[in-house]
Amino acid sequence: MNLIPENTKILSIDLRIRDLHSSINFYSNLIGFKIIDKDNTRAILSSTGELPYLIKLTEDKSAPVRLEGSTGLYHMAFLLPERKELARVFMRLFKNNIKFQGFSDHLVSEAIYLSDPDGNGVELYSDKPKSQWKESHGQIIMDTLPLDLSIITNELDDPDLWNGIHPDTTLGHIHLNVSDIKKAEEFYNEILGFRITNTQFPKAMFFGADGYHHHIGTNTWMLDRRAKADESSLGMTSFSILIPDENYLEAISERAKQHNLNIVSDKKDMLIKDFDNINIKITT
């Protein structure tokens, strides 16, 4: 099987949210993403204020809350270009009394965790130099260790400076709650072609492209098999992957058909669902 092309990356996430004003306050005023465009019920944001967007917010006040333990988004992870910029956003959130859910040293990266007004998991992280990443038996070694926040905040010599999130911030990875790890492997490795980068955590598997520690994380940690995902609920409605190779979309299409997955595609774009009916947009 051909692996997914180099320079593949996660491009954006679409969220259905309860209240647009609250979500814009969280993502724009607090974290610092810039609004590209908005109306009464929708907004798109990026780190630069220009397209392509990173986050699309669509308000639906009548949407049900996502069932606890159902498949879907575990967290979205925004990658800052360096530790100093992670510290800058952390201080911004800390000064505004935002509640954090955790701080972790993953060996390959340093991360802070919180949730948005609708309970969607958010990770803000910066990678350690790739020269510090270690491999064992073809896998990239990761862990979840306590993070010394002083190491992060000591990077700042101008802690009061705030001009929004750094313009080079991207959507580094998407982490998903799935119903079956083997089916996740079948989809993200065998059909999409991501390399399996880490299997050391119980009930989890990580996938990456171009030597990256992971673009996709999957786990069954919170799964309640009685909780069926509702496509009309609050939360992630889709995420987008950029694959810079039109011919590779044809290969994905052929493999998807062999697995009886429905796709909608043209030459440059594809909409596909994984085995948990998570919507994924693939664009070149």
LONU-215386 format. One record per residue (C-alpha): residue number from 1; z, x, y; chain. Coordinates in Angstrom, 2 decimals, padded with zeros to 5 digits. Each point is the difference from the previous one (the first is absolute). Example, Ala and Ser with C-alpha at 12.3 -4.5 7.8 and 13.67 -1.06 7.14 Angstrom:
site nr->1 up->007.80 east->012.30 north->-004.50 kette->A $
site nr->2 up->-000.66 east->001.37 north->003.44 kette->A $
This chain:
site nr->1 up->000.00 east->000.00 north->000.00 kette->A $
site nr->2 up->-000.84 east->001.26 north->003.48 kette->A $
site nr->3 up->002.98 east->000.29 north->002.30 kette->A $
site nr->4 up->-000.04 east->-001.77 north->003.33 kette->A $
site nr->5 up->-001.78 east->002.01 north->002.74 kette->A $
site nr->6 up->001.78 east->002.48 north->002.22 kette->A $
site nr->7 up->001.05 east->-001.26 north->003.44 kette->A $
site nr->8 up->000.90 east->-003.40 north->-001.44 kette->A $
site nr->9 up->002.88 east->-001.47 north->001.99 kette->A $
site nr->10 up->001.90 east->-003.20 north->000.63 kette->A $
site nr->11 up->-001.49 east->-001.53 north->003.11 kette->A $
site nr->12 up->001.97 east->-003.11 north->000.98 kette->A $
site nr->13 up->002.28 east->-002.86 north->-001.00 kette->A $
site nr->14 up->-000.23 east->-003.71 north->000.80 kette->A $
site nr->15 up->003.27 east->-001.93 north->000.30 kette->A $
site nr->16 up->000.78 east->-003.69 north->000.23 kette->A $
site nr->17 up->003.05 east->-000.29 north->002.24 kette->A $
site nr->18 up->002.30 east->-002.77 north->001.26 kette->A $
site nr->19 up->000.11 east->000.78 north->003.70 kette->A $
site nr->20 up->-002.57 east->002.11 north->001.83 kette->A $
site nr->21 up->002.27 east->000.83 north->002.93 kette->A $
site nr->22 up->002.73 east->001.41 north->-002.27 kette->A $
site nr->23 up->-002.47 east->002.01 north->-002.06 kette->A $
site nr->24 up->-001.72 east->001.46 north->003.07 kette->A $
site nr->25 up->003.39 east->000.98 north->001.37 kette->A $
site nr->26 up->000.79 east->001.82 north->-003.26 kette->A $
site nr->27 up->-003.31 east->001.75 north->-000.59 kette->A $
site nr->28 up->-001.04 east->000.64 north->003.60 kette->A $
site nr->29 up->003.06 east->000.11 north->002.27 kette->A $
site nr->30 up->002.35 east->001.65 north->-002.48 kette->A $
site nr->31 up->-002.13 east->002.09 north->-002.37 kette->A $
site nr->32 up->-002.67 east->000.61 north->002.61 kette->A $
site nr->33 up->-003.31 east->-001.17 north->-001.45 kette->A $
site nr->34 up->-002.45 east->-001.05 north->002.69 kette->A $
site nr->35 up->-001.60 east->-003.42 north->000.21 kette->A $
site nr->36 up->-003.78 east->000.01 north->-000.29 kette->A $
site nr->37 up->-000.45 east->-003.74 north->000.36 kette->A $
site nr->38 up->002.06 east->-003.16 north->-000.31 kette->A $
site nr->39 up->-000.03 east->-003.74 north->000.54 kette->A $
site nr->40 up->002.57 east->-002.75 north->-000.59 kette->A $
site nr->41 up->000.24 east->000.48 north->-003.76 kette->A $
site nr->42 up->-001.55 east->003.38 north->-000.81 kette->A $
site nr->43 up->000.25 east->003.63 north->001.02 kette->A $
site nr->44 up->-001.49 east->003.27 north->-001.17 kette->A $
site nr->45 up->001.66 east->003.34 north->000.65 kette->A $
site nr->46 up->-000.61 east->003.69 north->-000.55 kette->A $
site nr->47 up->001.60 east->003.28 north->000.96 kette->A $
site nr->48 up->-002.66 east->000.60 north->002.67 kette->A $
site nr->49 up->-000.61 east->-003.50 north->001.32 kette->A $
site nr->50 up->-003.57 east->000.22 north->-001.27 kette->A $
site nr->51 up->-001.81 east->-001.07 north->-003.16 kette->A $
site nr->52 up->000.25 east->000.33 north->-002.92 kette->A $
site nr->53 up->003.25 east->-001.96 north->-000.12 kette->A $
site nr->54 up->002.97 east->000.98 north->-002.16 kette->A $
site nr->55 up->001.86 east->-003.30 north->000.07 kette->A $
site nr->56 up->-001.27 east->-003.55 north->000.30 kette->A $
site nr->57 up->002.61 east->-002.68 north->000.70 kette->A $
site nr->58 up->-000.80 east->-003.68 north->-000.55 kette->A $
site nr->59 up->002.63 east->-002.58 north->000.88 kette->A $
site nr->60 up->000.63 east->-002.96 north->-002.31 kette->A $
site nr->61 up->003.21 east->-001.81 north->000.85 kette->A $
site nr->62 up->-000.32 east->-002.29 north->-003.03 kette->A $
site nr->63 up->-000.52 east->002.73 north->-002.62 kette->A $
site nr->64 up->002.66 east->000.16 north->-002.71 kette->A $
site nr->65 up->002.18 east->003.05 north->-000.42 kette->A $
site nr->66 up->-001.18 east->002.30 north->-002.78 kette->A $
site nr->67 up->002.01 east->-000.54 north->-003.16 kette->A $
site nr->68 up->002.45 east->002.77 north->-000.75 kette->A $
site nr->69 up->-001.13 east->002.01 north->-003.00 kette->A $
site nr->70 up->-003.65 east->-001.01 north->000.28 kette->A $
site nr->71 up->-002.94 east->002.39 north->000.03 kette->A $
site nr->72 up->-001.41 east->001.28 north->003.29 kette->A $
site nr->73 up->001.07 east->002.47 north->002.66 kette->A $
site nr->74 up->002.95 east->002.28 north->-000.70 kette->A $
site nr->75 up->-000.53 east->001.93 north->003.22 kette->A $
site nr->76 up->-002.71 east->001.22 north->002.34 kette->A $
site nr->77 up->000.35 east->003.66 north->000.92 kette->A $
site nr->78 up->-001.10 east->001.39 north->003.36 kette->A $
site nr->79 up->-000.66 east->003.73 north->000.00 kette->A $
site nr->80 up->000.88 east->001.93 north->003.16 kette->A $
site nr->81 up->-001.69 east->003.38 north->000.56 kette->A $
site nr->82 up->003.20 east->002.07 north->000.09 kette->A $
site nr->83 up->003.77 east->-000.14 north->-000.34 kette->A $
site nr->84 up->000.49 east->000.05 north->003.78 kette->A $
site nr->85 up->-001.94 east->-003.25 north->000.38 kette->A $
site nr->86 up->002.00 east->-001.63 north->-002.79 kette->A $
site nr->87 up->003.14 east->000.99 north->001.88 kette->A $
site nr->88 up->-001.38 east->-001.51 north->003.19 kette->A $
site nr->89 up->-000.56 east->-003.41 north->-001.60 kette->A $
site nr->90 up->003.36 east->000.17 north->-001.77 kette->A $
site nr->91 up->001.79 east->000.59 north->003.31 kette->A $
site nr->92 up->-001.90 east->-002.85 north->001.60 kette->A $
site nr->93 up->001.11 east->-002.37 north->-002.76 kette->A $
site nr->94 up->003.56 east->001.37 north->-000.07 kette->A $
site nr->95 up->000.44 east->-000.50 north->003.75 kette->A $
site nr->96 up->-001.16 east->-003.60 north->-000.42 kette->A $
site nr->97 up->002.59 east->-000.67 north->-002.71 kette->A $
site nr->98 up->-002.50 east->-000.55 north->-002.78 kette->A $
site nr->99 up->001.55 east->-000.25 north->-003.45 kette->A $
site nr->100 up->-001.28 east->002.64 north->-002.41 kette->A $
site nr->101 up->-000.16 east->-000.45 north->-003.76 kette->A $
site nr->102 up->-000.05 east->003.63 north->-001.04 kette->A $
site nr->103 up->-000.95 east->003.60 north->000.67 kette->A $
site nr->104 up->-001.61 east->002.12 north->-002.71 kette->A $
site nr->105 up->-001.24 east->003.47 north->-000.76 kette->A $
site nr->106 up->-002.80 east->-000.46 north->-002.52 kette->A $
site nr->107 up->-000.71 east->003.76 north->-000.36 kette->A $
site nr->108 up->-003.56 east->-000.61 north->001.22 kette->A $
site nr->109 up->001.07 east->-002.01 north->003.05 kette->A $
site nr->110 up->002.91 east->-001.20 north->002.11 kette->A $
site nr->111 up->000.37 east->-003.73 north->000.58 kette->A $
site nr->112 up->001.97 east->-002.71 north->001.73 kette->A $
site nr->113 up->000.02 east->-003.59 north->-001.21 kette->A $
site nr->114 up->000.44 east->-003.35 north->001.73 kette->A $
site nr->115 up->-001.49 east->-003.47 north->-000.08 kette->A $
site nr->116 up->-001.95 east->-002.09 north->002.49 kette->A $
site nr->117 up->001.09 east->-003.45 north->001.28 kette->A $
site nr->118 up->-001.45 east->-001.67 north->-003.11 kette->A $
site nr->119 up->001.67 east->002.35 north->-002.45 kette->A $
site nr->120 up->-003.07 east->002.10 north->-000.74 kette->A $
site nr->121 up->000.99 east->003.51 north->-001.01 kette->A $
site nr->122 up->-000.99 east->002.76 north->002.42 kette->A $
site nr->123 up->000.10 east->003.73 north->-000.66 kette->A $
site nr->124 up->-000.50 east->002.51 north->002.80 kette->A $
site nr->125 up->-000.55 east->003.50 north->-001.29 kette->A $
site nr->126 up->-001.42 east->003.45 north->000.57 kette->A $
site nr->127 up->-001.29 east->002.31 north->-002.70 kette->A $
site nr->128 up->001.40 east->003.41 north->-000.71 kette->A $
site nr->129 up->-002.55 east->002.83 north->-000.01 kette->A $
site nr->130 up->-002.17 east->-000.27 north->-003.09 kette->A $
site nr->131 up->000.94 east->003.58 north->-000.88 kette->A $
site nr->132 up->003.51 east->-001.31 north->-000.73 kette->A $
site nr->133 up->-001.16 east->-002.67 north->-002.45 kette->A $
site nr->134 up->000.54 east->000.90 north->-003.64 kette->A $
site nr->135 up->-001.83 east->-001.14 north->-003.11 kette->A $
site nr->136 up->001.02 east->-000.23 north->-003.63 kette->A $
site nr->137 up->-002.30 east->-000.92 north->-002.87 kette->A $
site nr->138 up->-002.67 east->-001.12 north->002.44 kette->A $
site nr->139 up->002.27 east->-002.28 north->002.00 kette->A $
site nr->140 up->001.41 east->000.39 north->003.50 kette->A $
site nr->141 up->003.79 east->000.20 north->-000.12 kette->A $
site nr->142 up->001.80 east->-002.56 north->002.16 kette->A $
site nr->143 up->003.60 east->-001.11 north->000.23 kette->A $
site nr->144 up->002.25 east->-002.23 north->002.08 kette->A $
site nr->145 up->002.72 east->002.15 north->001.52 kette->A $
site nr->146 up->002.24 east->-000.61 north->003.03 kette->A $
site nr->147 up->-001.63 east->000.99 north->003.27 kette->A $
site nr->148 up->001.96 east->002.05 north->002.51 kette->A $
site nr->149 up->-000.94 east->-001.78 north->003.22 kette->A $
site nr->150 up->001.16 east->002.93 north->002.11 kette->A $
site nr->151 up->-002.89 east->002.05 north->-001.42 kette->A $
site nr->152 up->-002.35 east->-002.66 north->001.36 kette->A $
site nr->153 up->001.62 east->-000.62 north->003.37 kette->A $
site nr->154 up->000.46 east->003.72 north->000.72 kette->A $
site nr->155 up->-003.77 east->000.18 north->000.36 kette->A $
site nr->156 up->000.21 east->-001.90 north->003.29 kette->A $
site nr->157 up->000.48 east->001.93 north->003.20 kette->A $
site nr->158 up->-000.96 east->-003.10 north->002.01 kette->A $
site nr->159 up->001.78 east->-002.92 north->-001.76 kette->A $
site nr->160 up->-000.47 east->-002.39 north->002.92 kette->A $
site nr->161 up->-003.78 east->000.37 north->000.13 kette->A $
site nr->162 up->-001.78 east->-003.13 north->-001.25 kette->A $
site nr->163 up->-003.70 east->-000.74 north->000.31 kette->A $
site nr->164 up->-000.33 east->-002.02 north->-003.19 kette->A $
site nr->165 up->-000.76 east->001.20 north->-003.50 kette->A $
site nr->166 up->-002.10 east->003.15 north->-000.34 kette->A $
site nr->167 up->-003.74 east->-000.84 north->000.10 kette->A $
site nr->168 up->-000.63 east->001.91 north->-003.24 kette->A $
site nr->169 up->002.29 east->-002.34 north->-001.96 kette->A $
site nr->170 up->-001.73 east->-001.60 north->-003.00 kette->A $
site nr->171 up->000.81 east->-002.34 north->-002.85 kette->A $
site nr->172 up->000.88 east->002.70 north->-002.51 kette->A $
site nr->173 up->000.61 east->-002.15 north->-003.06 kette->A $
site nr->174 up->000.67 east->-003.47 north->-001.31 kette->A $
site nr->175 up->002.74 east->-000.63 north->-002.55 kette->A $
site nr->176 up->-000.27 east->-003.15 north->-002.12 kette->A $
site nr->177 up->002.18 east->-002.17 north->-002.18 kette->A $
site nr->178 up->-002.10 east->-000.59 north->-003.12 kette->A $
site nr->179 up->000.52 east->-001.98 north->-003.19 kette->A $
site nr->180 up->-001.04 east->002.69 north->-002.48 kette->A $
site nr->181 up->-000.24 east->003.77 north->000.46 kette->A $
site nr->182 up->-002.68 east->000.37 north->-002.68 kette->A $
site nr->183 up->-002.16 east->-002.60 north->001.74 kette->A $
site nr->184 up->000.56 east->001.80 north->003.31 kette->A $
site nr->185 up->-001.16 east->003.21 north->-001.66 kette->A $
site nr->186 up->-003.04 east->-001.80 north->-001.38 kette->A $
site nr->187 up->-000.95 east->-001.23 north->003.46 kette->A $
site nr->188 up->000.87 east->002.83 north->002.37 kette->A $
site nr->189 up->-000.85 east->002.87 north->-002.35 kette->A $
site nr->190 up->-002.69 east->-001.30 north->-002.35 kette->A $
site nr->191 up->-001.82 east->-002.42 north->002.31 kette->A $
site nr->192 up->000.51 east->001.42 north->003.49 kette->A $
site nr->193 up->000.22 east->003.59 north->-001.19 kette->A $
site nr->194 up->003.20 east->001.24 north->001.65 kette->A $
site nr->195 up->001.64 east->002.92 north->-001.80 kette->A $
site nr->196 up->003.42 east->-000.64 north->-001.53 kette->A $
site nr->197 up->002.22 east->002.30 north->002.04 kette->A $
site nr->198 up->003.51 east->-000.83 north->-001.20 kette->A $
site nr->199 up->001.59 east->-001.91 north->-002.90 kette->A $
site nr->200 up->003.50 east->001.46 north->000.10 kette->A $
site nr->201 up->001.76 east->-003.05 north->001.45 kette->A $
site nr->202 up->000.95 east->-002.78 north->-002.47 kette->A $
site nr->203 up->-002.19 east->-003.11 north->000.31 kette->A $
site nr->204 up->-002.23 east->001.60 north->002.64 kette->A $
site nr->205 up->-003.31 east->001.82 north->000.32 kette->A $
site nr->206 up->-001.66 east->001.69 north->002.95 kette->A $
site nr->207 up->-003.69 east->000.55 north->000.71 kette->A $
site nr->208 up->-001.79 east->002.27 north->002.47 kette->A $
site nr->209 up->-003.35 east->001.37 north->001.09 kette->A $
site nr->210 up->-001.07 east->003.46 north->001.16 kette->A $
site nr->211 up->003.21 east->001.71 north->-001.12 kette->A $
site nr->212 up->002.32 east->-002.28 north->002.00 kette->A $
site nr->213 up->003.41 east->-000.86 north->-001.47 kette->A $
site nr->214 up->-000.83 east->-003.71 north->000.07 kette->A $
site nr->215 up->-002.07 east->-002.58 north->001.79 kette->A $
site nr->216 up->001.18 east->-002.79 north->-002.30 kette->A $
site nr->217 up->003.47 east->-000.47 north->-001.45 kette->A $
site nr->218 up->000.78 east->-002.65 north->-002.62 kette->A $
site nr->219 up->003.25 east->-001.15 north->-001.57 kette->A $
site nr->220 up->001.62 east->-002.85 north->-001.91 kette->A $
site nr->221 up->003.50 east->000.72 north->001.34 kette->A $
site nr->222 up->000.59 east->-003.39 north->001.62 kette->A $
site nr->223 up->-002.19 east->-002.10 north->-002.27 kette->A $
site nr->224 up->001.13 east->-003.49 north->-000.95 kette->A $
site nr->225 up->-002.56 east->-001.31 north->-002.48 kette->A $
site nr->226 up->000.87 east->-003.56 north->001.02 kette->A $
site nr->227 up->-001.04 east->000.71 north->003.60 kette->A $
site nr->228 up->-003.74 east->-000.50 north->000.33 kette->A $
site nr->229 up->-001.65 east->001.44 north->003.09 kette->A $
site nr->230 up->-001.15 east->-002.63 north->002.47 kette->A $
site nr->231 up->-003.11 east->001.01 north->001.95 kette->A $
site nr->232 up->001.02 east->-002.31 north->002.87 kette->A $
site nr->233 up->003.42 east->001.60 north->000.55 kette->A $
site nr->234 up->001.12 east->002.36 north->002.72 kette->A $
site nr->235 up->-000.73 east->003.67 north->-000.56 kette->A $
site nr->236 up->-002.99 east->002.13 north->-000.81 kette->A $
site nr->237 up->-003.24 east->-001.93 north->-000.41 kette->A $
site nr->238 up->-002.12 east->003.09 north->-000.70 kette->A $
site nr->239 up->-000.33 east->003.72 north->000.60 kette->A $
site nr->240 up->-003.09 east->002.12 north->000.54 kette->A $
site nr->241 up->-001.15 east->003.24 north->-001.56 kette->A $
site nr->242 up->-002.62 east->002.23 north->001.58 kette->A $
site nr->243 up->-002.22 east->001.69 north->-002.60 kette->A $
site nr->244 up->-002.74 east->002.04 north->001.74 kette->A $
site nr->245 up->-002.64 east->-000.42 north->-002.69 kette->A $
site nr->246 up->-002.20 east->-003.10 north->-000.30 kette->A $
site nr->247 up->-001.15 east->000.94 north->-003.49 kette->A $
site nr->248 up->003.58 east->000.10 north->-001.22 kette->A $
site nr->249 up->000.42 east->-003.67 north->000.83 kette->A $
site nr->250 up->-002.67 east->-000.75 north->-002.58 kette->A $
site nr->251 up->001.98 east->001.91 north->-002.61 kette->A $
site nr->252 up->003.15 east->-001.98 north->000.85 kette->A $
site nr->253 up->-002.00 east->-003.21 north->-000.22 kette->A $
site nr->254 up->-001.28 east->000.83 north->-003.49 kette->A $
site nr->255 up->003.45 east->000.92 north->-001.28 kette->A $
site nr->256 up->001.53 east->-003.14 north->001.57 kette->A $
site nr->257 up->-002.55 east->-002.21 north->-001.74 kette->A $
site nr->258 up->000.82 east->001.65 north->-003.32 kette->A $
site nr->259 up->003.63 east->-001.04 north->000.56 kette->A $
site nr->260 up->-001.01 east->-003.55 north->001.02 kette->A $
site nr->261 up->001.23 east->000.43 north->003.57 kette->A $
site nr->262 up->-001.60 east->-002.02 north->002.75 kette->A $
site nr->263 up->-001.47 east->001.89 north->002.92 kette->A $
site nr->264 up->-001.87 east->-000.86 north->003.15 kette->A $
site nr->265 up->-002.11 east->002.86 north->001.28 kette->A $
site nr->266 up->-002.93 east->001.17 north->002.00 kette->A $
site nr->267 up->-001.31 east->003.54 north->000.40 kette->A $
site nr->268 up->002.84 east->001.25 north->002.21 kette->A $
site nr->269 up->002.96 east->-002.30 north->-000.66 kette->A $
site nr->270 up->001.79 east->-001.53 north->-002.94 kette->A $
site nr->271 up->002.81 east->-002.50 north->-000.47 kette->A $
site nr->272 up->001.79 east->000.33 north->-003.32 kette->A $
site nr->273 up->003.25 east->-001.27 north->-001.49 kette->A $
site nr->274 up->002.15 east->002.09 north->-002.30 kette->A $
site nr->275 up->001.60 east->-001.50 north->-003.12 kette->A $
site nr->276 up->002.79 east->-001.48 north->002.14 kette->A $
site nr->277 up->-002.48 east->-001.73 north->002.34 kette->A $
site nr->278 up->000.77 east->002.44 north->002.82 kette->A $
site nr->279 up->-002.96 east->-000.01 north->002.39 kette->A $
site nr->280 up->-001.55 east->003.38 north->000.69 kette->A $
site nr->281 up->-002.82 east->000.63 north->002.44 kette->A $
site nr->282 up->-002.07 east->003.10 north->-000.70 kette->A $
site nr->283 up->-002.26 east->001.32 north->002.69 kette->A $
site nr->284 up->-002.19 east->003.04 north->000.46 kette->A $
